[in-house]
Structures are given as structure tokens and as C-alpha cells.
Amino acid sequence: MFSLLHISPENMVWLYLAPLVVFGPIFFGVLWNFGLKNIFYPPQDLAEYQRLEREQSEHISQRRTRKSGTYTRPQHMATQFSAQWLGQVVVLAGVAGVLGAFSAWPSYRYREPGMAQVKLSLSHPGERVEPCRKRTAEELASLAPNMRAKMKCTRERWPITVKLWLDGEVVFAGQAAATGLHQDGSSSFYEKISVPAGSHTLTVRLNDAGPHGGVTQELSQAVVLAPAQNLVIGFHEDGRGFYLK
Amino acid sequence: MSQLRTPLQNVFLLSEKTLDRVFGPEWNPLRQLGTVAFFMYWIAAGTGIFIYIFFETSVGGAYQSVEYMTHDQWYLAGVMRSLHRYSSDGMVLFMVVHLFREWSFDRYRGVRWYAWFTGVVVIWLLYASGLSGYWLVWDQLAQYVALGSMEWFDALGIFGEPVATNFLAEGSLTDRFFTLLVFIHIFVPLFLLFAMWVHVMRVSQPKINPPRGAAIGLTAMLVVLSLVKPAISHGAADLGLIPQNLNLDWFFMVLYPIFDAWGGGALWLLAIGGSLVLAVLPWVPPLKNSKAPVVTLEHCNGCGWCYADCPYGAITIVPRTDGLAYSHQAEVNEANCTRCGICVGSCSTASPFQSMDDLVSGIDLPDLNIKTLRGLVDTALAVAPGGIVVVGCEHGPRVQEQALPDTAAVRLPCVSMLPPSFIDYMISEGAGGVLIAGCPECGCRFRSGVALMQDRLEGQRDPYLRKRVPRERIRTVWASPIEASALHAATLAFHEDLKTLDDDVEDSADV
């Protein structure tokens, strides 16, 4: 997947506005055609339009005060007064019961007891598909003065391959392509693996140098996971490689 | 589709009838679902402003401040918090029932597509508003919802780096994040309010507040619920631990377990697909509309009565275009018109006391103009001379299924399509009585048909029924299609009353 947006806590507002982005143009079109257009471009001169509206409502309110005839509308309070109050209390109690109950019940078991979680989360750029090289003097001379960078680098990066073993058994293996239209961004992993609490040996290996690169980063460590613990396998970009947290 | 709708509609009709006896039609919550949902919004907004006073917008302080409100100041801030939660839940509950009700009554197709379509946006914004509020508590439930939401967004695959990594471990979050969350939780509900306004924009004089009595009852219900079962938090959020058992608010969080089970892609499919299906429902299949009313300028005096009565704002009054001595004329906006015919009933020129050749109204339904209406009435008078003419609507009790002697029926799209002068005409022409049988009170298919007819009969609204018309020869029955027995009983009782009335007249004539 290519990267269109980089979301951080500071600009995360866009996440919740995503539905608006999806529906926004349609919504605005509807809004414009059936409401706003009349506000901005009333079908006739605005003052005249408003005068007519005002005149109509005054005229109508005057007429509404007229009375004639003796027709009386039917009465619906057929049941006993006290029974009605009781009925209202019962119905409202029922609604309250529904609200009170389903606002916190039935409880939901997100993770089974005795289970822990290993979360693999890393974002790391693969090696360049073509390594950077120094430009020759002729090449530099042929470029415009403001474009004379000494190194020539292509943009495309290798996808990253990550494999995770728990007690010698592969629990995750995946490959992530570099983000960006030119595949020049980072490759990211975000995986949750549910594991039984207790002692384990975790091994994680990464290859960021293409099909012939082999294992470029590795961590193997014994861990003791408490029930409900969330162990993060992350990656330092400063060269220190994998870490557990 | 109607085979699916009808059973649910019958459930609603039965429930509404029952609750009418308990609350009366005006206070009946099932007849006020939209306004009650609006009311829930106001409660949530008001209580939200109050609890914001005590809320601390920081990672460490958020949970503690909510705990302070819940336990130390339970009697005020705690109640406010509970009201905030339960009113939000209530809004979801009433909105969902409102949605099903409108669907079952087929009030989403034709010109009503607009309210339905914009309602889909309201659903999204309501969920965004509610869920962003749950984050603010920053307990284990907030942690679950926050992570679930972020992982769900990550499933879109449009972010360079998974946004869920913002919640990776303790220390990932900053106080600024909570400031942002508060910002979201204030502005998304404001967008929601805006969408709710748009939702009712095409309705004339929309009703957005429930009657005072109903509002008091609902408020009391929420306060009692808040005292009996206060909203409480889970343990404080800890990103180093995964929550085990969670007391989900199912009104807002019903999709999260689905996300856990099916994954983000399936949930996006469900959410977007479901929304699209909902959004296009008004056109599946499209409503076949009859022809919209037409204004005959030679007969329109621009009085504005149709403009005042149209429940959907489909009529505007514009300056005269034909040079006649009147200042204004009516103009119909077909896109807003439900073809109820209420405008015909309110037309000051719609009178049957003319020769058939001259029968033209200022505004008329081409498929059922007043000439045709006069013909239907004349036929009814001929079928049941001296009997009862039952004027019913297409959505109330089925008047034409009655098989009573000395009774004839006329069916209109809405009873308010009948100009009061036609009642005068029927009685003048020898009808023993006129029985108006329309939708239940506060349950009119066209919003205000029942109320308008009652106002006209009572003389409170133009065109009103002339004083000379004997009111004892007029009866109304407001009932649903499943209440055939109510119409039957009312007709029989009316026959009896008319018989007594006729006997009295004969007695007085003898004297």
C-alpha cells in the first residue's frame, strides 16, 4: 500500500472525520441543491421573498384566531387516570431497563484468561533496490547547477520480510512492501499474536535487503509473559535493531 | 419489499395503539421517536458541558478526573456523567427504532428520500460522537475502543505507518492527545447537530422537541436510572496489559466484537456496504408517484392557505405572473411534494357548490381533481341516500372494506384533502352524516393531515367548516389500518345517534 497520509496524534482528527470525507461531497451536493442554494440564491429578490414570507405568516396567525362551530375533537384518555400514570411508569422503567442493561451488559471477553499477547510493531525502510553511487564529474557537469547532488540514488526500496518464532514454531511470517507511490517509504508491520502466559523463547528475524539479502536483523530472547501482558516487539531505527517492551 | 415491511408495521401499529392508551397520542414515545432522539441530544450536550468543567485533559488526569466525578461528587457530576451516557445511548436506541419505524411505514421513498439519505450521515456522526467520548475516560474500555478504532482505520491501508502504533505502549500518548480528543468530542457532535438540522430541513415547521410532559417523563427516567445504576469506569488504561473482560456499551460498541472476529476489512465492508445499502434504499424500488398538484392561475387568488398547510414545504407564494388583480400566486415544487392533496383541501376556491363544468380549484391533483372528487361524493350519496358517507384516507382504517347498510365510502390520499365545503355539500345534499376516518392522531402519514382536519372542523383554521353545518352530523375516527373494528363500531354508533337525531327532528316537526 502506498502512503497518502501520515497520521500522528496531532492530526488524528482526520480519522474521525473520514466518514465526512467519504460522504462530504455527496452531502454537500445534496445540501446545496435542496437548501443552501435557496439561501444564497433565493428564487427571487431576497427582500421581496422575505417580505412575502413575513406577510404570509402574519396573515395566517391572524386567521388562526378565528373560531366557529362546536365540533370537539375525540378524547383518547380512555383508561383510568391512575392506571395511565402507572402504565407510563412501567413503560419508562422498561426503556430505562433496556438502556441500563445494554450500556454495560452482557460483558465481553476480549482475551481468554491465562493468555498474553505479543505485538509486533515496526516501521522500517528497506534497502534501496539499486544502491546509491557517486556521480562522475561528467554527469555532474551535465546537470543544472542546483541539481548537482554528488550521489545518485534511485527511490525504490526492497520490501521487508519478518518472521517470528515462538518456542521454535513460526507464529508469524510476512512481507510488507515499501509505502509511497514510488515505493520509497517505510515498510510497516502491526501484528497481534495471542500466546499462553508463561516462559517462552522468542526469535524474530528481518530481511530488508531483498531476495538475496538474508537475515539482516535478528533477536532471540527468553521471555516470561504474565497473563494479560502485552509484549511489544519494536524496532530501533538508530541501528540498535529489535527491542522488547 | 412491502411483504417485509408489513409485519413490522403491524407490530408498530399495535404497540402504538397500546401506548396511546397509556400516554395519549401526543406523549406516546413511539409517535415521537425523532423528537425524543433530538431531546436526548440536548441532554447529552448540556450534561457534556457540565462534566467538561471537571474533566482534566491529560493522560494521567483524565481517568482520575472522571473517577472524582463518579465517586467523590456522585450526587451531581456523577449523575451528570450518567445522564451523559444514558442520553447518548438513548439517542442510539430511539434513532434505531425511528429508522425501523420509518422504513416499515414506507416513509423513506419518494420525496422522503432526503430525510432518509441524510439520516445515514447522522448515524455515522452519532457513532463518531459517542465513541470519541468513550476515549476520554481513558479506562480499559477506552483503551479497547481506541485501539480497535485505530486498527480498524489501519485496515483501510491508506496510512504509511499504522496509526494504532500511537497506542503501542505506556508513554506513547501525550497530554496534547487528550486536548485533541476533547476537540474531536466537541466538534463531531456539533457536526452531528448540523446533520440533524439538514435531516429535517425539507420538512415544513419540523417538530424537533417532544411535548413538555413527555420531555419531563424522559428526563425523570434518565435521572432515576442515573441514580439507580450510575455509569462507572473500568480500571485505568494500561497499554502494557490487554483488557480481558469488558462491559461494552452495546449501543455504541456492537461492531467491535465483529471487528475482533472478522477483522477490519470485513467490518469496513459491513459499515460502508451497509451505509450504501441504507442510502440507496429509497430507490429500491423507487416510489411511483402520481402527478404533482397543478396551480390553475385563473382560480388561484394567492391566499397562501395551501402554503401554510403544506407539511413538506412544497408550496411557495410568489409574485403574480399573469396580471390578475391578486398580488401573489401559489407555486408547487414537485421535488418536495408527497401528493397528499392537503393543499387541495386548504384551497379557498375548492368548492363543490358549482356546476360540474365549472369545477376547477386553484390548486388541484391532476389524478384526483375536485371534479372527480365531486363525482365520487355524488356516487356515495347515491349509494347511501340519507346514510353515512365515510371519508377515509389510504393509510388509516380501510373504509372501503366496510360492508354496512346505508354507508358509502370515499377514499382519498389524506382526509385533509377534503375541503370542508364538501362536508357542507354532502349534508346539504341529503347525507345523514359524514364520518371522517383518518390516520391515528400524531400518526398521520403526511404529518399534519389529522390535525389540520380537526382544526378546520373546529373552525380554528382556514378553510373552516361553515357554522351552518350541524356538527352532530359529523364524526371523526382516527385509527390505524389494523383497527377495522374501531371504524366499524364508530359507524354503527353514528348510525344509532343519527337515528335518534332524525327521530327528534320528526317529533319536533309533529309538534
Interface residues (C-beta under 8 A of the other chain):
Chain A: M1 S3 L4 L5 H6 I7 S8 P9 E10 M12 V13 L15 Y16 L17 A18 P19 L20 V22 F23 F27 V30 L31 F34 G35 P43 Q44 E48 L52 Q56 H59 I60 R63 R64 R66 K67 S68 G69 T70 Y71 T72 R73 P74 H76 M77 A78 T79 Q84 G87 Q88 V91 L92 A93 V95 A96 V98 L99 G100 F102 S103 A104 W105 S107 Y108 R109 Y110 R111 P113 A116 Q117 K119 S121 S123 T179 G180 G185 S186 S188 Y190 A228 Q229 N230 V232 G234 K245
Chain B: L19 D20 R21 V22 F23 G24 P25 W27 P29 R85 Y86 D89 G90 L93 Y114 F117 T118 V120 V121 W124 L125 A128 S132 Y144 S149 M150 E151 F153 D154 G157 I158 F159 G160 E161 P162 V163 A164 T165 N166 L168 A169 L173 T174 R176 F177 L180 F183 I184 F187 V188 F191 A195 V198 M201 R202 G217 L218 A220 M221 L222 V224 L225 V228 K229 A231 L239 G240 L241 I242 P243 Q244 N245 L246 N247 L248 D249 W250 F251 Y256 P257 D260 I272 G304 W305 Y307 A308 T316 I317 V318 P319 H328 A335 E441 Q454 L457 E458 G459 Q460 R461 D462 Y464 L465 R466 K467 V469 R471 I474 T476 V477 W478
